[in-house]
């Protein structure tokens, strides 16, 4: 999981993006859908980036 690779706790990431630890855990376990704006905030918090690719 991204939080483990960046050595951040779910609580630390949650605080950075204005969510709860429980919400972060559900996202990491793919139990909820994530909106694009929320995904961007999460990626910024862990130093990630979002890349789109169109494949035909």
FIFIDREN-555334 format. One record per atom (N, C-alpha, C): x, y, z; residue in one letter. Coordinates in steps of 0.02 Angstrom, whole numbers, plus 50000, padded with zeros to 5 digits. Last residue first. Example, Ala and Ser with C-alpha at 12.3 -4.5 7.8 and 13.67 -1.06 7.14 Angstrom:
% FIFIDREN-555334
506424988850354S 506844994750357S 506455000250394S 506604971650390A 506154977550390A 506604983550390A 
END
This chain:
% FIFIDREN-555334
497105010648634X 496585008548587X 496685001448564X 497265019648781X 497485013748744X 496925011748697X 497835033648860X 497295031148818X 497585025448777X 498255037549023X 498495034648961X 497885031948924X 498725048849150X 498195045949108X 498515043249045X 499365048949312X 499525049249240X 498965045749203X 499745056749461X 499225053549422X 499375054449348X 500905053649592X 500685057449534X 500165053349497X 501395055449766X 501255051849705X 501035056449649X 501575059849895X 502095061149846X 502005057449780X 500525058549978X 501035053249981X 501585054149929X 499755069649948X 499955068450017X 500515063350023X 499475067949813X 499905073449833X 500175072249904X 498575057149823X 499215056349789X 499705061749808X 497495063449888X 497845057849918X 498535056849888X 497125072949792X 497355075149858X 497745069549893X 496745064249687X 497295068949677X 497575071349744X 495645057949746X 496235054049727X 496845058549718X 494775068749756X 495025065649818X 495645061449803X 494525071249619X 494835076349662X 495125073449726X 493955058449581X 494595060849553X 494905066349596X 493335048349717X 493255053349664X 493945055649640X 493315031149743X 493645037449759X 493545042249701X 492305018549820X 492545021949760X 492825028749780X 492815006349942X 492435012249922X 492715015049857X 493664996149961X 492974995149984X 492525000949966X 495034994749941X 494584995149883X 493864993649903X 495874996350045X 495604989550036X 495104989249978X 496125009850038X 496685005250026X 496434998050015X 494855014550074X 495115015950007X 495675011049991X 494795010450207X 494315007750158X 494545008850087X 495835018150261X 495875010850263X 495405007750212X 495315030950245X 495935029050210X 495985021550206X 494225030250332X 494115031350261X 494725029350220X 494905028650454X 494455023450430X 494315024150356X 495515040850470X 495935034850459X 495515029250431X 494625053550378X 494765049550437X 495205043650419X 495265068550296X 494855062550300X 494995058950365X 496135078750254X 495485080250285X 495005074450286X 497405076050212X 496885076850160X 496195078050188X 498185074950325X 498415079250271X 497865080650220X 497515065350400X 497555072150426X 497755077050370X 497745053850321X 497065056350332X 497075063650355X 499115052250338X 498845053850272X 498155056850279X 499135049050475X 499505054750449X 499235056950381X 498345037350477X 498135043250515X 498485049550490X 499105028450406X 498465030450378X 498215036750413X 500815033850411X 500255030150437X 499615032550403X 502135031750295X 501645036050326X 501095031650355X 503105026050211X 503185025850284X 502755031050318X 502845024050081X 503075030750099X 503195031450174X 502365011050086X 502955012450046X 503255019250064X 501205012850164X 501765008950190X 502405010350152X 500385020250080X 500575023050145X 501175019350174X 500195011549971X 500595017549963X 500815020350031X 500424994150000X 500005000050000X 500445006250000X 
END
